[in-house]
Amino acid sequence: MASIRLLHLGKLGPEALHRAYAGLAEAQGEQDMPILLLAQSDAHLSLGAAQGPGAELDRQACERLDIPVLRRPLGGGVVWVDPGQLNYFFIFPAAAGVRRAPELFARVAPW
């Protein structure tokens, strides 16, 4: 069975949550072990990299309800991040060749 490095960062603010996985992915060397990052965060809405808040959200309602809205560096779709959920991120070095969901599932199934 392959190895994976487990990092649990506890509870992070919304900005720190998204900086954590992006920073770890950027810093990861080609021969580094894959990472499973676990963290919780304060409630917020997370927009995908290519989404526009004007088209996806009622900004006035978000402001009225004091809901933070952030744009994450990856992915698509609006995601509600709940303070009670455990967020997990699999981070593979580029050399691992994981590009699509089936490849990811085949790699993480042993864990």
N, CA, C and O atoms as CSV, one atom per row, in Angstrom:
chain,resi,resn,atom,element,x,y,z
A,1,MET,N,N,0.843,-1.180,0.000
A,1,MET,CA,C,0.000,0.000,0.000
A,1,MET,C,C,0.886,1.240,0.000
A,1,MET,O,O,1.894,1.305,0.703
A,2,ALA,N,N,0.494,2.201,-0.788
A,2,ALA,CA,C,1.240,3.457,-0.859
A,2,ALA,C,C,1.066,4.253,0.427
A,2,ALA,O,O,0.120,4.036,1.183
A,3,SER,N,N,1.984,5.167,0.661
A,3,SER,CA,C,1.932,6.010,1.850
A,3,SER,C,C,1.326,7.364,1.523
A,3,SER,O,O,1.329,7.815,0.378
A,4,ILE,N,N,0.811,7.991,2.557
A,4,ILE,CA,C,0.276,9.336,2.437
A,4,ILE,C,C,0.622,10.092,3.715
A,4,ILE,O,O,0.647,9.517,4.803
A,5,ARG,N,N,0.882,11.362,3.573
A,5,ARG,CA,C,1.181,12.212,4.728
A,5,ARG,C,C,-0.124,12.849,5.182
A,5,ARG,O,O,-0.805,13.495,4.386
A,6,LEU,N,N,-0.481,12.676,6.450
A,6,LEU,CA,C,-1.709,13.221,7.005
A,6,LEU,C,C,-1.400,14.486,7.787
A,6,LEU,O,O,-0.582,14.473,8.707
A,7,LEU,N,N,-2.058,15.579,7.420
A,7,LEU,CA,C,-1.924,16.849,8.136
A,7,LEU,C,C,-3.304,17.285,8.591
A,7,LEU,O,O,-4.212,17.430,7.772
A,8,HIS,N,N,-3.470,17.496,9.895
A,8,HIS,CA,C,-4.730,18.022,10.424
A,8,HIS,C,C,-4.437,19.400,10.988
A,8,HIS,O,O,-3.698,19.531,11.964
A,9,LEU,N,N,-5.011,20.422,10.384
A,9,LEU,CA,C,-4.703,21.791,10.761
A,9,LEU,C,C,-5.702,22.398,11.742
A,9,LEU,O,O,-5.607,23.580,12.069
A,10,GLY,N,N,-6.652,21.603,12.210
A,10,GLY,CA,C,-7.624,22.133,13.160
A,10,GLY,C,C,-8.595,23.070,12.465
A,10,GLY,O,O,-9.001,22.833,11.327
A,11,LYS,N,N,-8.968,24.152,13.172
A,11,LYS,CA,C,-9.921,25.109,12.610
A,11,LYS,C,C,-9.178,26.329,12.076
A,11,LYS,O,O,-8.370,26.938,12.778
A,12,LEU,N,N,-9.463,26.673,10.827
A,12,LEU,CA,C,-8.830,27.807,10.157
A,12,LEU,C,C,-9.892,28.809,9.713
A,12,LEU,O,O,-11.052,28.449,9.512
A,13,GLY,N,N,-9.495,30.042,9.565
A,13,GLY,CA,C,-10.367,31.025,8.942
A,13,GLY,C,C,-10.545,30.681,7.478
A,13,GLY,O,O,-9.733,29.940,6.923
A,14,PRO,N,N,-11.589,31.199,6.831
A,14,PRO,CA,C,-11.830,30.860,5.424
A,14,PRO,C,C,-10.640,31.126,4.505
A,14,PRO,O,O,-10.300,30.280,3.678
A,15,GLU,N,N,-10.013,32.274,4.635
A,15,GLU,CA,C,-8.877,32.585,3.766
A,15,GLU,C,C,-7.725,31.616,4.000
A,15,GLU,O,O,-7.094,31.145,3.053
A,16,ALA,N,N,-7.458,31.322,5.276
A,16,ALA,CA,C,-6.355,30.415,5.613
A,16,ALA,C,C,-6.621,29.006,5.105
A,16,ALA,O,O,-5.690,28.319,4.683
A,17,LEU,N,N,-7.861,28.566,5.136
A,17,LEU,CA,C,-8.206,27.231,4.638
A,17,LEU,C,C,-7.793,27.093,3.178
A,17,LEU,O,O,-7.128,26.127,2.805
A,18,HIS,N,N,-8.186,28.054,2.359
A,18,HIS,CA,C,-7.901,27.953,0.927
A,18,HIS,C,C,-6.430,28.216,0.608
A,18,HIS,O,O,-5.897,27.658,-0.351
A,19,ARG,N,N,-5.782,29.049,1.390
A,19,ARG,CA,C,-4.335,29.264,1.202
A,19,ARG,C,C,-3.550,28.005,1.587
A,19,ARG,O,O,-2.511,27.719,0.991
A,20,ALA,N,N,-4.039,27.251,2.579
A,20,ALA,CA,C,-3.317,26.074,3.057
A,20,ALA,C,C,-3.156,25.024,1.962
A,20,ALA,O,O,-2.038,24.599,1.673
A,21,TYR,N,N,-4.258,24.604,1.354
A,21,TYR,CA,C,-4.110,23.550,0.335
A,21,TYR,C,C,-3.409,24.065,-0.917
A,21,TYR,O,O,-2.640,23.337,-1.543
A,22,ALA,N,N,-3.670,25.311,-1.282
A,22,ALA,CA,C,-3.005,25.858,-2.464
A,22,ALA,C,C,-1.503,25.989,-2.223
A,22,ALA,O,O,-0.704,25.670,-3.104
A,23,GLY,N,N,-1.116,26.454,-1.039
A,23,GLY,CA,C,0.306,26.608,-0.713
A,23,GLY,C,C,1.026,25.281,-0.626
A,23,GLY,O,O,2.155,25.156,-1.102
A,24,LEU,N,N,0.383,24.275,-0.017
A,24,LEU,CA,C,1.005,22.952,0.067
A,24,LEU,C,C,1.186,22.348,-1.322
A,24,LEU,O,O,2.216,21.737,-1.605
A,25,ALA,N,N,0.199,22.515,-2.176
A,25,ALA,CA,C,0.308,21.988,-3.541
A,25,ALA,C,C,1.438,22.679,-4.298
A,25,ALA,O,O,2.197,22.032,-5.019
A,26,GLU,N,N,1.542,23.983,-4.131
A,26,GLU,CA,C,2.586,24.731,-4.829
A,26,GLU,C,C,3.981,24.356,-4.325
A,26,GLU,O,O,4.930,24.305,-5.107
A,27,ALA,N,N,4.105,24.097,-3.037
A,27,ALA,CA,C,5.412,23.797,-2.446
A,27,ALA,C,C,5.823,22.337,-2.627
A,27,ALA,O,O,6.985,21.996,-2.410
A,28,GLN,N,N,4.903,21.485,-3.014
A,28,GLN,CA,C,5.174,20.058,-3.090
A,28,GLN,C,C,6.142,19.732,-4.225
A,28,GLN,O,O,5.954,20.153,-5.366
A,29,GLY,N,N,7.176,18.977,-3.884
A,29,GLY,CA,C,8.138,18.525,-4.883
A,29,GLY,C,C,7.643,17.291,-5.605
A,29,GLY,O,O,6.737,16.604,-5.133
A,30,GLU,N,N,8.243,17.011,-6.753
A,30,GLU,CA,C,7.791,15.885,-7.571
A,30,GLU,C,C,7.934,14.531,-6.881
A,30,GLU,O,O,7.175,13.606,-7.172
A,31,GLN,N,N,8.896,14.405,-5.974
A,31,GLN,CA,C,9.108,13.129,-5.297
A,31,GLN,C,C,8.465,13.081,-3.905
A,31,GLN,O,O,8.600,12.088,-3.191
A,32,ASP,N,N,7.771,14.151,-3.525
A,32,ASP,CA,C,7.150,14.190,-2.200
A,32,ASP,C,C,5.980,13.225,-2.107
A,32,ASP,O,O,5.355,12.876,-3.109
A,33,MET,N,N,5.703,12.808,-0.893
A,33,MET,CA,C,4.599,11.923,-0.608
A,33,MET,C,C,3.276,12.687,-0.795
A,33,MET,O,O,3.218,13.876,-0.481
A,34,PRO,N,N,2.222,12.039,-1.293
A,34,PRO,CA,C,0.913,12.696,-1.361
A,34,PRO,C,C,0.479,13.143,0.043
A,34,PRO,O,O,0.905,12.580,1.052
A,35,ILE,N,N,-0.362,14.150,0.076
A,35,ILE,CA,C,-0.829,14.716,1.345
A,35,ILE,C,C,-2.340,14.591,1.426
A,35,ILE,O,O,-3.047,14.835,0.448
A,36,LEU,N,N,-2.828,14.210,2.596
A,36,LEU,CA,C,-4.246,14.320,2.921
A,36,LEU,C,C,-4.346,15.410,3.971
A,36,LEU,O,O,-3.901,15.229,5.104
A,37,LEU,N,N,-4.923,16.531,3.605
A,37,LEU,CA,C,-5.052,17.686,4.481
A,37,LEU,C,C,-6.466,17.722,5.049
A,37,LEU,O,O,-7.443,17.654,4.303
A,38,LEU,N,N,-6.571,17.829,6.361
A,38,LEU,CA,C,-7.857,17.924,7.046
A,38,LEU,C,C,-7.917,19.250,7.783
A,38,LEU,O,O,-6.930,19.671,8.386
A,39,ALA,N,N,-9.063,19.909,7.739
A,39,ALA,CA,C,-9.234,21.168,8.462
A,39,ALA,C,C,-10.714,21.516,8.521
A,39,ALA,O,O,-11.502,21.093,7.675
A,40,GLN,N,N,-11.070,22.284,9.518
A,40,GLN,CA,C,-12.397,22.879,9.610
A,40,GLN,C,C,-12.247,24.374,9.390
A,40,GLN,O,O,-11.142,24.914,9.453
A,41,SER,N,N,-13.356,25.032,9.132
A,41,SER,CA,C,-13.309,26.462,8.867
A,41,SER,C,C,-14.589,27.117,9.342
A,41,SER,O,O,-15.615,26.461,9.519
A,42,ASP,N,N,-14.511,28.412,9.544
A,42,ASP,CA,C,-15.715,29.185,9.804
A,42,ASP,C,C,-16.597,29.130,8.558
A,42,ASP,O,O,-16.108,28.895,7.453
A,43,ALA,N,N,-17.890,29.347,8.743
A,43,ALA,CA,C,-18.840,29.291,7.634
A,43,ALA,C,C,-18.504,30.331,6.571
A,43,ALA,O,O,-18.164,31.472,6.882
A,44,HIS,N,N,-18.607,29.913,5.311
A,44,HIS,CA,C,-18.432,30.829,4.180
A,44,HIS,C,C,-18.880,30.164,2.889
A,44,HIS,O,O,-19.049,28.947,2.821
A,45,LEU,N,N,-19.069,30.991,1.869
A,45,LEU,CA,C,-19.322,30.501,0.523
A,45,LEU,C,C,-18.022,30.570,-0.256
A,45,LEU,O,O,-17.295,31.561,-0.186
A,46,SER,N,N,-17.739,29.519,-0.993
A,46,SER,CA,C,-16.520,29.448,-1.770
A,46,SER,C,C,-16.884,29.340,-3.248
A,46,SER,O,O,-17.541,28.390,-3.674
A,47,LEU,N,N,-16.444,30.330,-4.019
A,47,LEU,CA,C,-16.668,30.327,-5.462
A,47,LEU,C,C,-15.498,29.665,-6.168
A,47,LEU,O,O,-14.352,29.792,-5.737
A,48,GLY,N,N,-15.790,28.952,-7.261
A,48,GLY,CA,C,-14.731,28.378,-8.074
A,48,GLY,C,C,-13.923,29.460,-8.772
A,48,GLY,O,O,-14.351,30.610,-8.864
A,49,ALA,N,N,-12.765,29.083,-9.255
A,49,ALA,CA,C,-11.814,30.028,-9.837
A,49,ALA,C,C,-12.394,30.846,-10.987
A,49,ALA,O,O,-12.037,32.013,-11.147
A,50,ALA,N,N,-13.270,30.267,-11.780
A,50,ALA,CA,C,-13.778,30.957,-12.963
A,50,ALA,C,C,-15.166,31.555,-12.761
A,50,ALA,O,O,-15.765,32.055,-13.713
A,51,GLN,N,N,-15.678,31.510,-11.559
A,51,GLN,CA,C,-17.026,32.010,-11.320
A,51,GLN,C,C,-17.046,33.488,-10.969
A,51,GLN,O,O,-16.117,34.010,-10.352
A,52,GLY,N,N,-18.106,34.141,-11.368
A,52,GLY,CA,C,-18.301,35.539,-11.016
A,52,GLY,C,C,-19.376,35.658,-9.956
A,52,GLY,O,O,-20.467,35.115,-10.130
A,53,PRO,N,N,-19.104,36.346,-8.872
A,53,PRO,CA,C,-20.095,36.445,-7.800
A,53,PRO,C,C,-21.404,37.089,-8.247
A,53,PRO,O,O,-22.466,36.743,-7.729
A,54,GLY,N,N,-21.347,38.012,-9.193
A,54,GLY,CA,C,-22.563,38.658,-9.657
A,54,GLY,C,C,-23.524,37.686,-10.329
A,54,GLY,O,O,-24.741,37.839,-10.224
A,55,ALA,N,N,-22.987,36.699,-11.010
A,55,ALA,CA,C,-23.813,35.723,-11.718
A,55,ALA,C,C,-24.239,34.565,-10.822
A,55,ALA,O,O,-25.229,33.894,-11.113
A,56,GLU,N,N,-23.514,34.323,-9.749
A,56,GLU,CA,C,-23.740,33.141,-8.928
A,56,GLU,C,C,-24.490,33.416,-7.617
A,56,GLU,O,O,-25.142,32.524,-7.073
A,57,LEU,N,N,-24.395,34.643,-7.120
A,57,LEU,CA,C,-24.878,34.924,-5.776
A,57,LEU,C,C,-25.771,36.143,-5.709
A,57,LEU,O,O,-25.745,37.010,-6.582
A,58,ASP,N,N,-26.546,36.189,-4.672
A,58,ASP,CA,C,-27.255,37.408,-4.305
A,58,ASP,C,C,-26.344,38.113,-3.301
A,58,ASP,O,O,-26.408,37.855,-2.099
A,59,ARG,N,N,-25.497,39.006,-3.814
A,59,ARG,CA,C,-24.481,39.666,-2.966
A,59,ARG,C,C,-25.117,40.438,-1.822
A,59,ARG,O,O,-24.582,40.448,-0.713
A,60,GLN,N,N,-26.244,41.083,-2.071
A,60,GLN,CA,C,-26.897,41.839,-1.005
A,60,GLN,C,C,-27.349,40.928,0.124
A,60,GLN,O,O,-27.222,41.284,1.296
A,61,ALA,N,N,-27.876,39.754,-0.215
A,61,ALA,CA,C,-28.295,38.804,0.813
A,61,ALA,C,C,-27.093,38.303,1.604
A,61,ALA,O,O,-27.167,38.154,2.824
A,62,CYS,N,N,-25.981,38.043,0.908
A,62,CYS,CA,C,-24.766,37.590,1.604
A,62,CYS,C,C,-24.281,38.657,2.582
A,62,CYS,O,O,-23.890,38.348,3.707
A,63,GLU,N,N,-24.310,39.910,2.142
A,63,GLU,CA,C,-23.879,41.005,3.015
A,63,GLU,C,C,-24.836,41.171,4.188
A,63,GLU,O,O,-24.402,41.337,5.328
A,64,ARG,N,N,-26.120,41.127,3.915
A,64,ARG,CA,C,-27.134,41.274,4.963
A,64,ARG,C,C,-27.011,40.170,6.017
A,64,ARG,O,O,-27.188,40.422,7.209
A,65,LEU,N,N,-26.712,38.963,5.579
A,65,LEU,CA,C,-26.585,37.819,6.488
A,65,LEU,C,C,-25.161,37.644,7.011
A,65,LEU,O,O,-24.885,36.712,7.766
A,66,ASP,N,N,-24.260,38.540,6.610
A,66,ASP,CA,C,-22.860,38.512,7.033
A,66,ASP,C,C,-22.186,37.177,6.682
A,66,ASP,O,O,-21.503,36.568,7.506
A,67,ILE,N,N,-22.400,36.749,5.441
A,67,ILE,CA,C,-21.800,35.505,4.944
A,67,ILE,C,C,-20.564,35.862,4.133
A,67,ILE,O,O,-20.680,36.496,3.084
A,68,PRO,N,N,-19.384,35.465,4.598
A,68,PRO,CA,C,-18.169,35.715,3.811
A,68,PRO,C,C,-18.199,34.939,2.487
A,68,PRO,O,O,-18.642,33.792,2.436
A,69,VAL,N,N,-17.727,35.576,1.441
A,69,VAL,CA,C,-17.641,34.955,0.120
A,69,VAL,C,C,-16.196,35.050,-0.343
A,69,VAL,O,O,-15.617,36.136,-0.392
A,70,LEU,N,N,-15.618,33.897,-0.684
A,70,LEU,CA,C,-14.242,33.858,-1.160
A,70,LEU,C,C,-14.189,33.130,-2.489
A,70,LEU,O,O,-15.053,32.307,-2.793
A,71,ARG,N,N,-13.177,33.433,-3.274
A,71,ARG,CA,C,-12.926,32.696,-4.517
A,71,ARG,C,C,-11.733,31.782,-4.252
A,71,ARG,O,O,-10.658,32.241,-3.867
A,72,ARG,N,N,-11.937,30.482,-4.465
A,72,ARG,CA,C,-10.839,29.540,-4.268
A,72,ARG,C,C,-10.023,29.443,-5.547
A,72,ARG,O,O,-10.518,29.774,-6.624
A,73,PRO,N,N,-8.781,28.994,-5.440
A,73,PRO,CA,C,-7.911,28.976,-6.616
A,73,PRO,C,C,-8.231,27.860,-7.611
A,73,PRO,O,O,-7.675,27.846,-8.709
A,74,LEU,N,N,-9.111,26.929,-7.255
A,74,LEU,CA,C,-9.402,25.778,-8.110
A,74,LEU,C,C,-10.897,25.554,-8.237
A,74,LEU,O,O,-11.699,26.184,-7.547
A,75,GLY,N,N,-11.249,24.660,-9.115
A,75,GLY,CA,C,-12.577,24.092,-9.157
A,75,GLY,C,C,-13.669,25.014,-9.652
A,75,GLY,O,O,-13.453,26.190,-9.947
A,76,GLY,N,N,-14.841,24.435,-9.729
A,76,GLY,CA,C,-16.022,25.160,-10.159
A,76,GLY,C,C,-17.154,24.892,-9.202
A,76,GLY,O,O,-17.085,23.983,-8.374
A,77,GLY,N,N,-18.172,25.669,-9.315
A,77,GLY,CA,C,-19.340,25.489,-8.473
A,77,GLY,C,C,-19.218,26.212,-7.148
A,77,GLY,O,O,-18.145,26.280,-6.550
A,78,VAL,N,N,-20.338,26.748,-6.706
A,78,VAL,CA,C,-20.388,27.405,-5.404
A,78,VAL,C,C,-20.460,26.326,-4.335
A,78,VAL,O,O,-21.224,25.369,-4.460
A,79,VAL,N,N,-19.667,26.479,-3.289
A,79,VAL,CA,C,-19.638,25.510,-2.193
A,79,VAL,C,C,-19.908,26.239,-0.884
A,79,VAL,O,O,-19.271,27.248,-0.583
A,80,TRP,N,N,-20.853,25.724,-0.110
A,80,TRP,CA,C,-21.091,26.222,1.234
A,80,TRP,C,C,-20.178,25.432,2.173
A,80,TRP,O,O,-20.277,24.208,2.255
A,81,VAL,N,N,-19.303,26.126,2.869
A,81,VAL,CA,C,-18.414,25.487,3.842
A,81,VAL,C,C,-19.024,25.732,5.214
A,81,VAL,O,O,-19.113,26.868,5.679
A,82,ASP,N,N,-19.433,24.662,5.839
A,82,ASP,CA,C,-20.116,24.710,7.124
A,82,ASP,C,C,-19.112,24.531,8.252
A,82,ASP,O,O,-18.191,23.726,8.121
A,83,PRO,N,N,-19.261,25.257,9.359
A,83,PRO,CA,C,-18.282,25.120,10.439
A,83,PRO,C,C,-18.267,23.738,11.083
A,83,PRO,O,O,-17.301,23.388,11.761
A,84,GLY,N,N,-19.312,22.953,10.886
A,84,GLY,CA,C,-19.361,21.617,11.477
A,84,GLY,C,C,-18.771,20.526,10.609
A,84,GLY,O,O,-18.643,19.387,11.059
A,85,GLN,N,N,-18.411,20.839,9.389
A,85,GLN,CA,C,-17.899,19.798,8.499
A,85,GLN,C,C,-16.377,19.725,8.557
A,85,GLN,O,O,-15.698,20.710,8.847
A,86,LEU,N,N,-15.872,18.555,8.278
A,86,LEU,CA,C,-14.436,18.347,8.149
A,86,LEU,C,C,-14.111,18.392,6.661
A,86,LEU,O,O,-14.607,17.579,5.881
A,87,ASN,N,N,-13.278,19.344,6.280
A,87,ASN,CA,C,-12.864,19.490,4.887
A,87,ASN,C,C,-11.625,18.642,4.659
A,87,ASN,O,O,-10.732,18.601,5.506
A,88,TYR,N,N,-11.566,17.974,3.537
A,88,TYR,CA,C,-10.381,17.184,3.219
A,88,TYR,C,C,-9.927,17.477,1.797
A,88,TYR,O,O,-10.734,17.680,0.890
A,89,PHE,N,N,-8.624,17.491,1.637
A,89,PHE,CA,C,-7.996,17.796,0.356
A,89,PHE,C,C,-6.899,16.773,0.119
A,89,PHE,O,O,-5.993,16.631,0.940
A,90,PHE,N,N,-6.971,16.058,-0.997
A,90,PHE,CA,C,-5.888,15.174,-1.407
A,90,PHE,C,C,-4.977,15.989,-2.311
A,90,PHE,O,O,-5.429,16.560,-3.304
A,91,ILE,N,N,-3.698,16.043,-1.972
A,91,ILE,CA,C,-2.734,16.826,-2.727
A,91,ILE,C,C,-1.652,15.875,-3.227
A,91,ILE,O,O,-0.888,15.313,-2.443
A,92,PHE,N,N,-1.603,15.707,-4.540
A,92,PHE,CA,C,-0.630,14.810,-5.151
A,92,PHE,C,C,0.428,15.615,-5.892
A,92,PHE,O,O,0.120,16.649,-6.486
A,93,PRO,N,N,1.682,15.144,-5.860
A,93,PRO,CA,C,2.698,15.820,-6.670
A,93,PRO,C,C,2.346,15.690,-8.151
A,93,PRO,O,O,1.720,14.716,-8.570
A,94,ALA,N,N,2.755,16.678,-8.929
A,94,ALA,CA,C,2.443,16.667,-10.359
A,94,ALA,C,C,2.939,15.390,-11.036
A,94,ALA,O,O,2.293,14.886,-11.955
A,95,ALA,N,N,4.074,14.868,-10.593
A,95,ALA,CA,C,4.651,13.669,-11.203
A,95,ALA,C,C,3.779,12.432,-11.004
A,95,ALA,O,O,3.960,11.442,-11.712
A,96,ALA,N,N,2.838,12.464,-10.059
A,96,ALA,CA,C,1.963,11.311,-9.815
A,96,ALA,C,C,0.989,11.104,-10.969
A,96,ALA,O,O,0.443,10.012,-11.127
A,97,GLY,N,N,0.766,12.137,-11.777
A,97,GLY,CA,C,-0.088,12.000,-12.948
A,97,GLY,C,C,-1.571,11.911,-12.656
A,97,GLY,O,O,-2.329,11.433,-13.500
A,98,VAL,N,N,-2.010,12.352,-11.494
A,98,VAL,CA,C,-3.435,12.321,-11.167
A,98,VAL,C,C,-4.091,13.543,-11.815
A,98,VAL,O,O,-3.845,14.677,-11.405
A,99,ARG,N,N,-4.922,13.302,-12.823
A,99,ARG,CA,C,-5.536,14.398,-13.566
A,99,ARG,C,C,-7.060,14.366,-13.539
A,99,ARG,O,O,-7.702,15.404,-13.696
A,100,ARG,N,N,-7.643,13.191,-13.343
A,100,ARG,CA,C,-9.100,13.051,-13.411
A,100,ARG,C,C,-9.604,12.237,-12.218
A,100,ARG,O,O,-8.851,11.493,-11.590
A,101,ALA,N,N,-10.886,12.395,-11.925
A,101,ALA,CA,C,-11.488,11.749,-10.759
A,101,ALA,C,C,-11.244,10.234,-10.705
A,101,ALA,O,O,-10.885,9.739,-9.636
A,102,PRO,N,N,-11.417,9.470,-11.789
A,102,PRO,CA,C,-11.177,8.028,-11.677
A,102,PRO,C,C,-9.745,7.688,-11.232
A,102,PRO,O,O,-9.529,6.737,-10.481
A,103,GLU,N,N,-8.782,8.475,-11.704
A,103,GLU,CA,C,-7.398,8.252,-11.284
A,103,GLU,C,C,-7.238,8.553,-9.794
A,103,GLU,O,O,-6.542,7.829,-9.083
A,104,LEU,N,N,-7.873,9.603,-9.333
A,104,LEU,CA,C,-7.832,9.963,-7.918
A,104,LEU,C,C,-8.455,8.864,-7.077
A,104,LEU,O,O,-7.866,8.436,-6.085
A,105,PHE,N,N,-9.635,8.403,-7.458
A,105,PHE,CA,C,-10.320,7.376,-6.675
A,105,PHE,C,C,-9.491,6.100,-6.597
A,105,PHE,O,O,-9.431,5.468,-5.543
A,106,ALA,N,N,-8.856,5.717,-7.690
A,106,ALA,CA,C,-8.002,4.518,-7.674
A,106,ALA,C,C,-6.838,4.676,-6.703
A,106,ALA,O,O,-6.423,3.714,-6.056
A,107,ARG,N,N,-6.317,5.896,-6.608
A,107,ARG,CA,C,-5.176,6.148,-5.703
A,107,ARG,C,C,-5.580,6.195,-4.239
A,107,ARG,O,O,-4.855,5.684,-3.385
A,108,VAL,N,N,-6.725,6.798,-3.932
A,108,VAL,CA,C,-7.098,7.013,-2.525
A,108,VAL,C,C,-7.885,5.851,-1.931
A,108,VAL,O,O,-8.037,5.780,-0.711
A,109,ALA,N,N,-8.384,4.950,-2.748
A,109,ALA,CA,C,-9.187,3.843,-2.228
A,109,ALA,C,C,-8.485,3.056,-1.108
A,109,ALA,O,O,-9.153,2.674,-0.147
A,110,PRO,N,N,-7.177,2.798,-1.187
A,110,PRO,CA,C,-6.537,2.056,-0.092
A,110,PRO,C,C,-6.569,2.797,1.249
A,110,PRO,O,O,-6.504,2.158,2.299
A,111,TRP,N,N,-6.668,4.124,1.236
A,111,TRP,CA,C,-6.676,4.873,2.488
A,111,TRP,C,C,-8.061,4.967,3.048
A,111,TRP,O,O,-8.260,5.566,4.105
